[in-house]
């Protein structure tokens, strides 16, 4: 089966056919860093990282662009509230975003363009639109004329122009030809950042930047544009309008991930239910958080609860437990090709839940092979499990999930535990079970769990 993806524009699952054989251009709307990332932002980061990994595993060379909206009304508002410079607000929060992505094992984008670094490209795009009669300058602002694109505007969100509300995106609404026209450029205001243009000083509108940056790095027509469902309208609708009105083909497939709620409610500062990464790391390790965020289908609404996270932790630890035990028996078998059933699930619109079912079934079969002592079967299952886990970014043997501090201490702990286990084995051999149990209890109190297996005792640190 070839890769098929749900395209928002056609409301259908389409066979993925890249513009250029063997190559994929992918653009994903990244952060507007007015605050630290919450769990919804992180879910989006993990989702598109899984897509990136699957495209690469499928043999594609991927150019992945993820933008940063580092000048915006919200950033300027936070700067005014806190007294910090607007650029300090954006830079500080963007660092936290990138730390979160890194901590959850997200591969870096090929390019991470910032809006403030692409004003010349935006000016060129505005000029093209004005020359084609799709934009106009008035009162220091520049607007896109939606009526000039009336036959196409609303195609992505499946809305009719006459049913749309005014945008309300500038204080100069009375200067617009139509209240639904949206701002490409906003005239300068006292104390706000601004750049010089042929239409006066000002700053970019929200939508303009993505069209300018996507086409700069991926070309006038590219393969995939992604983002959250909350961006379909107006952001992505406006991107399509201004790009295609200017003469660019723009994105050929539109992917949108579902939102995330908390205990059935939308996250909100006023409600006090915003979940940040530090909140999650008090309950699970980074790899377990990643497993949880990747586990639901990307288009589904995901409702966070502590119980759901705990279930994901247990599920991941079953994978980790098999990989650990199997690698002790046969060595760290390199990842192989993924099983056909896993590939079929991933090719079916990134069916991660079905892919995880294949992964866990392979873990169960691997555990049976361990119990029977079939080393060849153990090795084969371990290689398959690692291959599938690698696609999802959760391979327990990946260096990403191995703490350097733990590795430095491991030889010392190994030696100490080995002595204790030898004493325990000697006590069992002489049928002094009380002494053997006492040694095991002492290890348990020290945070070390001992498991008796057909290959002999093995140990691991307790999970918090």
C-alpha positions as CSV (number, residue, x, y, z in Angstrom):
1,X,0.0,0.0,0.0
2,X,1.3,3.5,-0.8
3,X,1.0,6.3,1.7
4,X,-2.5,7.9,1.9
5,X,-3.2,11.1,3.8
6,X,-6.4,12.9,4.7
7,X,-6.5,16.2,2.8
8,X,-8.5,18.9,4.5
9,X,-9.1,20.7,1.2
10,X,-10.9,17.7,-0.5
11,X,-12.2,16.2,2.7
12,X,-10.9,12.8,1.5
13,X,-8.0,10.4,2.0
14,X,-5.8,10.8,-1.0
15,X,-2.8,8.7,-2.3
16,X,0.3,10.7,-1.6
17,X,2.1,11.5,-4.8
18,X,5.0,14.0,-4.2
19,X,5.7,16.7,-6.7
20,X,9.2,15.3,-7.2
21,X,9.8,11.5,-7.0
22,X,11.7,10.6,-3.9
23,X,11.6,14.1,-2.4
24,X,9.0,15.8,-0.1
25,X,8.7,19.5,0.9
26,X,6.8,19.9,4.1
27,X,5.8,23.1,5.9
28,X,4.3,23.1,9.4
29,X,3.0,26.1,11.3
30,X,5.2,26.4,14.4
31,X,5.0,28.5,17.5
32,X,3.8,32.0,18.2
33,X,6.0,32.1,21.3
34,X,4.1,34.5,23.6
35,X,4.3,31.9,26.4
36,X,5.8,28.6,27.2
37,X,4.4,25.6,25.3
38,X,1.5,23.6,26.7
39,X,0.7,20.0,26.1
40,X,-1.3,20.8,22.9
41,X,1.7,22.4,21.3
42,X,3.8,19.5,22.2
43,X,1.3,17.0,20.8
44,X,1.5,18.8,17.5
45,X,5.3,18.7,17.5
46,X,5.3,15.0,18.2
47,X,2.7,14.3,15.5
48,X,4.6,16.0,12.7
49,X,7.8,14.4,13.9
50,X,6.2,11.0,13.5
51,X,5.1,12.0,10.0
52,X,8.7,13.1,9.2
53,X,10.1,9.9,10.5
54,X,7.7,7.8,8.5
55,X,8.4,9.7,5.3
56,X,12.1,9.2,5.8
57,X,11.6,5.5,6.7
58,X,9.6,5.2,3.5
59,X,12.6,6.4,1.5
60,X,11.8,10.0,1.0
61,X,14.3,12.9,1.3
62,X,12.4,15.4,3.3
63,X,12.9,19.2,3.5
64,X,11.0,20.1,6.6
65,X,10.3,23.8,7.4
66,X,8.7,24.9,10.6
67,X,8.2,28.6,11.2
68,X,8.4,30.8,14.2
69,X,6.0,33.8,14.4
70,X,8.3,36.0,16.4
71,X,6.4,39.2,15.9
72,X,2.6,39.2,16.6
73,X,-0.1,41.1,18.4
74,X,0.0,38.6,21.3
75,X,3.8,38.9,21.7
76,X,3.5,42.7,21.7
77,X,0.7,42.5,24.3
78,X,2.8,40.3,26.6
79,X,5.7,42.7,26.2
80,X,3.5,45.6,27.3
81,X,2.2,43.7,30.3
82,X,5.6,42.5,31.5
83,X,7.8,45.5,30.5
84,X,10.1,43.1,28.6
85,X,11.2,43.9,25.0
86,X,9.0,42.1,22.5
87,X,12.0,40.3,21.0
88,X,13.0,39.1,24.4
89,X,9.5,37.6,25.0
90,X,9.7,35.8,21.6
91,X,13.2,34.6,22.0
92,X,12.9,33.4,25.6
93,X,9.7,31.4,24.9
94,X,11.0,30.0,21.6
95,X,14.0,28.5,23.5
96,X,11.6,26.8,25.8
97,X,9.6,25.4,22.8
98,X,12.8,24.0,21.3
99,X,13.9,22.5,24.6
100,X,10.5,20.8,24.8
101,X,10.7,19.5,21.3
102,X,14.3,18.2,22.0
103,X,13.3,16.6,25.3
104,X,10.5,14.7,23.6
105,X,12.8,13.4,20.9
106,X,11.5,15.5,18.0
107,X,14.0,15.7,15.1
108,X,15.0,19.3,14.2
109,X,13.5,20.9,11.1
110,X,15.6,21.4,8.1
111,X,15.0,25.1,8.4
112,X,13.2,27.1,11.2
113,X,12.6,30.5,9.6
114,X,11.4,33.5,11.6
115,X,9.0,36.1,10.5
116,X,11.3,39.0,11.4
117,X,14.0,37.6,9.1
118,X,11.8,37.5,6.0
119,X,10.3,41.0,5.6
120,X,11.9,41.5,2.1
121,X,10.1,38.4,0.8
122,X,6.9,39.6,2.3
123,X,7.3,43.0,0.6
124,X,7.8,41.2,-2.8
125,X,4.6,39.1,-2.2
126,X,2.6,42.2,-1.3
127,X,3.8,44.0,-4.5
128,X,2.8,41.0,-6.6
129,X,-0.7,41.0,-5.1
130,X,-1.2,44.7,-5.6
131,X,-0.1,44.5,-9.2
132,X,-2.6,41.6,-9.8
133,X,-5.4,43.6,-8.2
134,X,-5.8,41.3,-5.2
135,X,-4.5,43.8,-2.5
136,X,-4.7,47.5,-1.8
137,X,-2.9,50.0,0.5
138,X,-4.9,52.4,2.7
139,X,-4.1,54.3,5.8
140,X,-0.7,52.7,6.3
141,X,-2.1,49.2,6.1
142,X,-2.3,46.8,3.2
143,X,-5.3,44.4,2.8
144,X,-6.1,41.4,0.8
145,X,-9.3,42.0,-1.3
146,X,-11.4,38.8,-0.6
147,X,-13.9,39.7,-3.3
148,X,-11.2,39.6,-5.9
149,X,-10.8,36.0,-5.0
150,X,-14.4,35.2,-4.2
151,X,-14.7,32.1,-6.4
152,X,-11.9,30.4,-4.4
153,X,-12.0,32.0,-0.9
154,X,-13.4,29.6,1.6
155,X,-12.5,26.4,-0.3
156,X,-10.3,24.9,2.5
157,X,-12.7,25.6,5.4
158,X,-15.7,24.9,3.2
159,X,-17.4,28.2,3.9
160,X,-19.2,30.7,1.7
161,X,-17.9,34.2,1.6
162,X,-21.3,35.7,2.4
163,X,-21.5,33.7,5.6
164,X,-18.1,34.9,7.0
165,X,-17.7,37.5,9.7
166,X,-15.6,40.6,9.6
167,X,-11.9,39.9,10.5
168,X,-11.5,42.7,13.1
169,X,-7.7,42.4,12.7
170,X,-6.8,46.1,12.7
171,X,-8.1,49.3,14.3
172,X,-8.8,50.7,10.8
173,X,-11.7,48.5,9.9
174,X,-13.6,51.5,8.4
175,X,-10.9,51.9,5.8
176,X,-11.4,48.4,4.3
177,X,-13.3,47.9,1.1
178,X,-15.0,44.9,2.8
179,X,-14.9,44.1,6.5
180,X,-13.8,40.5,5.6
181,X,-10.6,41.7,4.0
182,X,-7.6,40.7,6.0
183,X,-4.4,42.6,6.8
184,X,-1.2,41.7,4.9
185,X,0.7,44.6,6.5
186,X,-0.1,46.7,9.5
187,X,0.9,50.3,9.8
188,X,3.3,51.3,12.5
189,X,2.1,52.3,15.9
190,X,4.0,54.1,18.7
191,X,6.2,51.7,20.7
192,X,5.7,48.8,18.4
193,X,8.3,47.1,16.1
194,X,8.2,48.2,12.5
195,X,10.0,47.9,9.2
196,X,10.2,50.3,6.2
197,X,8.2,49.4,3.1
198,X,7.0,51.2,0.0
199,X,3.6,51.6,1.8
200,X,5.1,53.1,5.0
201,X,6.5,51.6,8.2
202,X,4.8,48.8,9.8
203,X,4.9,45.1,10.6
204,X,3.5,41.9,8.9
205,X,0.1,40.5,9.3
206,X,-0.1,37.0,10.8
207,X,-0.9,35.2,7.5
208,X,1.5,36.8,5.2
209,X,4.7,35.4,6.8
210,X,3.9,31.7,6.1
211,X,3.2,32.2,2.4
212,X,6.5,34.1,2.0
213,X,8.6,31.7,4.0
214,X,7.1,28.4,2.7
215,X,7.6,29.4,-0.9
216,X,11.1,30.7,-0.2
217,X,12.4,27.4,1.1
218,X,10.1,24.9,-0.6
219,X,9.3,26.6,-3.9
220,X,6.1,28.1,-5.3
221,X,4.4,24.7,-5.1
222,X,5.2,22.1,-2.5
223,X,3.8,18.9,-1.1
224,X,2.5,19.1,2.5
225,X,1.3,21.9,4.8
226,X,0.4,21.0,8.4
227,X,-0.9,22.5,11.5
228,X,-3.7,22.3,14.1
229,X,-7.4,22.3,13.1
230,X,-7.7,25.7,14.8
231,X,-5.6,27.1,12.0
232,X,-7.8,26.0,9.1
233,X,-9.7,29.3,9.3
234,X,-8.7,32.0,9.0
235,X,-4.9,31.4,8.9
236,X,-4.6,28.6,6.4
237,X,-7.5,29.8,4.3
238,X,-5.8,33.2,4.0
239,X,-2.4,31.6,3.2
240,X,-4.0,29.8,0.3
241,X,-5.8,32.9,-1.0
242,X,-2.8,35.2,-0.9
243,X,-0.4,32.6,-2.3
244,X,-2.6,31.4,-5.2
245,X,-3.8,34.9,-6.0
246,X,-0.2,35.8,-6.4
247,X,0.3,32.9,-8.9
248,X,1.8,30.3,-6.6
249,X,0.5,26.7,-6.5
250,X,1.3,26.5,-2.8
251,X,0.5,23.3,-0.8
252,X,-0.9,20.2,-2.5
253,X,-1.9,18.3,0.7
254,X,-3.3,20.0,3.8
255,X,-3.0,18.0,7.1
256,X,-4.5,19.1,10.3
257,X,-4.1,17.6,13.8
258,X,-6.8,17.4,16.3
259,X,-6.8,19.6,19.5
260,X,-6.2,18.5,23.0
261,X,-8.5,19.0,26.0
262,X,-7.9,18.4,29.7
263,X,-10.4,16.4,31.6
264,X,-13.0,17.2,28.9
265,X,-12.4,21.0,29.0
266,X,-10.6,23.3,26.7
267,X,-7.3,24.5,28.2
268,X,-7.6,28.0,29.5
269,X,-5.6,30.2,31.9
270,X,-8.8,31.5,33.4
271,X,-9.9,27.9,34.2
272,X,-6.4,27.1,35.4
273,X,-6.1,23.8,33.6
274,X,-3.2,24.6,31.2
275,X,-0.8,21.6,31.3
276,X,2.9,22.4,30.7
277,X,5.7,20.0,30.1
278,X,7.1,20.2,33.7
279,X,3.7,19.1,35.0
280,X,3.9,16.0,32.8
281,X,7.6,15.2,33.8
282,X,6.5,15.0,37.4
283,X,4.4,12.0,36.4
284,X,6.3,10.3,33.5
285,X,9.7,10.3,31.8
286,X,10.1,12.2,28.5
287,X,9.9,9.1,26.4
288,X,6.7,8.0,28.1
289,X,5.2,11.5,27.5
290,X,6.1,11.2,23.9
291,X,4.5,7.7,23.7
292,X,1.3,9.1,25.2
293,X,1.2,12.1,22.8
294,X,1.8,9.9,19.7
295,X,-0.6,7.1,20.7
296,X,-3.9,8.6,19.5
297,X,-4.7,9.2,15.8
298,X,-3.4,12.6,14.8
299,X,-6.8,13.8,13.6
300,X,-8.6,12.8,16.7
301,X,-9.5,15.1,19.6
302,X,-7.3,13.9,22.5
303,X,-8.5,14.4,26.1
304,X,-5.7,14.4,28.7
305,X,-6.2,12.8,32.0
306,X,-3.7,11.6,34.6
307,X,-5.2,8.1,34.2
308,X,-4.7,8.1,30.4
309,X,-1.0,9.1,30.9
310,X,-0.5,6.4,33.5
311,X,-1.9,3.8,31.0
312,X,0.5,5.0,28.4
313,X,3.4,4.7,30.8
314,X,2.5,1.1,31.5
315,X,2.2,0.3,27.8
316,X,5.5,1.8,27.0
317,X,7.2,0.0,29.9
318,X,6.0,-3.3,28.4
319,X,7.8,-2.5,25.3
320,X,10.9,-1.3,27.2
321,X,10.8,-4.4,29.4
322,X,10.9,-6.7,26.4
323,X,13.7,-4.8,24.7
324,X,15.8,-4.7,27.8
325,X,15.4,-8.4,28.5
326,X,15.8,-9.4,24.9
327,X,19.0,-7.3,24.4
328,X,20.5,-9.0,27.5
329,X,20.0,-12.4,25.9
330,X,20.9,-11.7,22.2
331,X,22.5,-8.3,22.3
332,X,21.1,-5.0,21.0
333,X,19.8,-6.3,17.6
334,X,19.9,-3.5,15.1
335,X,16.4,-2.3,13.9
336,X,15.2,-4.2,10.9
337,X,12.5,-3.3,8.4
338,X,9.1,-2.9,10.0
339,X,6.5,-5.7,9.6
340,X,4.1,-5.3,6.7
341,X,1.1,-4.8,9.0
342,X,2.8,-1.9,10.7
343,X,3.7,-0.3,7.4
344,X,0.1,-0.8,6.2
345,X,-1.2,1.0,9.3
346,X,1.2,3.9,9.0
347,X,0.4,4.2,5.2
348,X,-3.3,4.4,6.1
349,X,-3.3,8.1,7.1
350,X,-0.7,7.6,9.8
351,X,-2.7,5.0,11.7
352,X,-0.6,5.0,14.8
353,X,-3.1,3.3,17.1
354,X,-3.2,0.3,14.6
355,X,0.6,0.4,14.3
356,X,0.9,0.3,18.1
357,X,-1.3,-2.8,18.1
358,X,1.1,-4.5,15.8
359,X,4.0,-3.4,17.9
360,X,2.5,-4.7,21.1
361,X,1.6,-8.0,19.4
362,X,5.2,-8.4,18.4
363,X,6.3,-7.7,22.0
364,X,4.0,-10.5,23.2
365,X,5.4,-12.9,20.6
366,X,8.9,-11.8,21.6
367,X,8.2,-12.5,25.3
368,X,7.0,-16.0,24.3
369,X,10.2,-16.5,22.5
370,X,12.2,-15.4,25.5
371,X,10.3,-17.9,27.7
372,X,10.9,-20.8,25.3
373,X,14.6,-19.9,24.9
374,X,14.3,-19.5,21.1
375,X,17.2,-17.0,20.6
376,X,16.7,-16.6,16.8
377,X,13.1,-15.7,17.3
378,X,14.0,-13.3,20.1
379,X,16.6,-11.6,17.9
380,X,14.1,-11.3,15.0
381,X,11.3,-9.9,17.3
382,X,13.7,-7.5,19.0
383,X,14.9,-6.1,15.6
384,X,11.3,-5.6,14.5
385,X,10.2,-4.0,17.8
386,X,13.1,-1.6,17.6
387,X,12.3,-0.7,14.0
388,X,8.7,0.1,14.8
389,X,9.6,2.0,17.9
390,X,12.2,4.0,16.0
391,X,9.6,5.2,13.5
392,X,7.5,6.4,16.5
393,X,10.6,7.9,18.1
394,X,10.4,5.7,21.2
395,X,13.1,3.0,20.7
396,X,14.2,2.3,24.3
397,X,17.8,1.7,23.1
398,X,18.0,5.0,21.3
399,X,20.7,7.3,22.7
400,X,18.0,9.9,23.1
401,X,16.5,8.0,26.0
402,X,19.7,7.0,27.8
403,X,20.8,9.4,30.4
404,X,24.5,10.0,30.3
405,X,24.6,10.2,34.1
406,X,22.9,6.8,34.5
407,X,25.3,5.3,32.0
408,X,28.3,6.6,33.9
409,X,27.0,5.0,37.1
410,X,25.8,1.8,35.5
411,X,29.2,-0.2,35.7
412,X,29.5,0.7,39.4
413,X,25.9,-0.3,40.2
414,X,26.2,-3.5,38.1
415,X,29.2,-4.6,40.1
416,X,27.6,-3.9,43.4
417,X,24.3,-5.6,42.5
418,X,26.2,-8.6,41.0
419,X,27.8,-9.3,44.3
420,X,24.5,-9.2,46.1
421,X,22.9,-11.5,43.5
422,X,25.7,-14.0,43.8
423,X,25.1,-14.1,47.6
424,X,21.4,-14.5,47.0
425,X,22.0,-17.4,44.6
426,X,24.4,-19.0,47.0
427,X,21.8,-18.7,49.8
428,X,19.1,-20.3,47.5
429,X,21.5,-23.1,46.6
430,X,21.9,-24.0,50.2
431,X,18.1,-23.6,50.7
432,X,18.5,-20.7,53.0
433,X,15.5,-19.0,51.6
434,X,15.2,-16.5,54.5
435,X,18.6,-15.1,53.7
436,X,17.8,-15.0,50.0
437,X,14.6,-13.1,50.6
438,X,16.4,-10.7,52.9
439,X,18.9,-9.9,50.2
440,X,16.1,-9.3,47.7
441,X,14.3,-7.1,50.2
442,X,17.4,-5.1,50.8
443,X,17.8,-4.5,47.1
444,X,14.2,-3.5,46.8
445,X,14.6,-0.9,49.5
446,X,17.5,0.5,47.6
447,X,15.3,0.9,44.5
448,X,16.4,-2.2,42.7
449,X,13.8,-4.8,41.4
450,X,15.1,-8.4,40.9
451,X,13.3,-10.7,38.5
452,X,14.1,-14.4,38.2
453,X,14.1,-15.5,34.6
454,X,15.1,-18.8,32.9
455,X,18.4,-17.1,32.0
456,X,19.0,-16.2,35.6
457,X,18.2,-13.2,37.8
458,X,18.0,-9.8,36.2
459,X,17.5,-6.4,37.8
460,X,16.4,-2.9,37.0
461,X,15.8,0.3,38.8
462,X,12.3,1.0,40.1
463,X,10.2,3.4,38.1
464,X,9.1,6.4,40.0
